[in-house]
Amino acid sequence: MAKKVDNKKAGPAPDPTVDEVEASRAPLMDHLLELRNRLVRILIVIGVLFLGGWYVTEWALAFLLEPLSEAAHRAGRPLEETIETVTTAPMEMIFVKLKMSFLIAIAVGFPYIAYQIYAFVAPGLYKNERAAVLPYLFLMPVLFLAGGTLVYQFVLPTFMDLSFSQEFSTDSAKVVYLPKVKEYYELTISLLTCFGFAFQLPIVMSLLARAGVVNAGMLRKGRKFALVIIVFAAMFMTPPDPFSWVLLSVPLFLLYESSIIAAMLIERGRRRRDAAEAKREEEEERREAAEEARRRASVASVTTPQGTLPAGE
């Protein structure tokens, strides 16, 4: 009895490599529950840090007032004199402390917040994408701190020197700069925030370059347009005076130039990876061709050649 031939074609062998993103697929409700749990953890941490930050707000305000005090002494105030700042509204100081406590909680808790955000989105990323994003999480606070240091060490003292330089006195009147705590605090925080976020420009450009949205050639050609945009952004982000525009525009343009260098390095690394991938594919094709040739040779060696029958048979 003839054997029944199975006409079904054998499907391709399953890929032993499991897709990471597909393996992490979960129902929408599971993602929402995870998002809720992570948000709750973030709020708890911020709440605890907010309560702890309340007890160090006076120290933080005293730290922020140091550039003001040093500028006053440079302007001629006696070194032994304590520089006074005033509040002019009921409960004003309490609200200033509350804002300061909240900012302390955000600043101290940022690593934990960033980790929770990364842990939520990481399952949707491939391994190489996670490796590409992770360094930026460490670089972001470093650049923010660099922008804040520039404000505290140079920008804010310069602002205060200009403010105290406007003092004058005559025989009939005397004009003295008497800063308000709320206005000084809001100016300081706005400058720290603007410079800190502005210093994230290399990270933004690097991510865009890694995604293929921009490249080094585009950034080089767009220098003039970038300069105009940077100046307008500085006008929007800083107090309305040309001095502050220059103070923010110059480092921003330097950061833009550093973004070009970062894009060049990313493109160079991409070319190296592409070349290595092409080489691996070429070697794989050669290996498959060699295996196919060996298989055909082995089949030919075991096949008996059909000869012609002798005459008379």
Phi, psi and omega in degrees: 000129183291142179288140179286125183271128178276112182277355181290130178283138178290130180288167179296147180296137181297142180287121181294339181278115181278132179295126185294317182293317179296324180293334181266005181296138181213159177300156182301321182297324178296320178294321179294321178294319178295319178298318179298315181298319180289322176295321178297317178298318180297316181295322178296315180297316179296320178298315179296316179293328177296316178295320178290325180293336179300327184279351179242011181296322180295320177296318180295318178295320177297323177295317180290336181277352181301314177300326178294315180296317180294323178293323178296319178292324176293333180280356177116357177292144179301142182297329180279354181278134176274125183285129182262139169237152190237157168242141187236009180225147178300140177064010183298317183293327179295317179293325176297317179294322178297316178297318179297318179297320179294317179295323176297318180297318180293317183294314182289323183273002183301317179302320179291319178298315180297321179295318180296319178295316180295318181295331179285320184269344185300321180299338178272005181247150173284167184300317180292329177290321177296319178295331180282326184279325187304316180299330180293331178295328177277331182283330182302307179295331178295315178292322177298318178295324177296317177296318178295323178295320177299319179295312186291324185270336186229307187294308183296315175302322178295319176300316182289324176299318178295323180293314181288336180290347180273358176291145175201164180217147176232184180293335185249350183206161178217127180253120182235136177280116180239096188288148173266142183299314184297313181294319178294318180296314181296321177297314182297313182294320179296319178293316179299317181293314182297313181291322180297315179288325179297328180287357175276001182305315178300325179293315180299313181294323179294319178295320178295321177293321179293327178279353180084010180287319179232165174219173184298322179297318178297318181292323178293318180291333184265019181302314184297315179294322179296321179297318178297316180296321180297317180297315179295322177295320177295322178296324181282326189270341185246169176303154188283071174213144184300330182298313180292329177298316180294319183298327179270326184293319183297307178295328178296319179293322176297322176293326176297318177296321177294330176295324177297317179297318179297319179296321177297317179295321178296316179295320178297316177295323178295319179297319178297317179295318178297319179296318179295320179295318178297321179294319178296318179295321178296317178296323178295319178296318178297320180295318179294320178296319179295319178295321178296320179294319178294322180295317179295322179295321180291322178295318180294328183286331181267353180275128180280126180288138179278117179262172178277143180289143178298155180293143179091350179262000000 
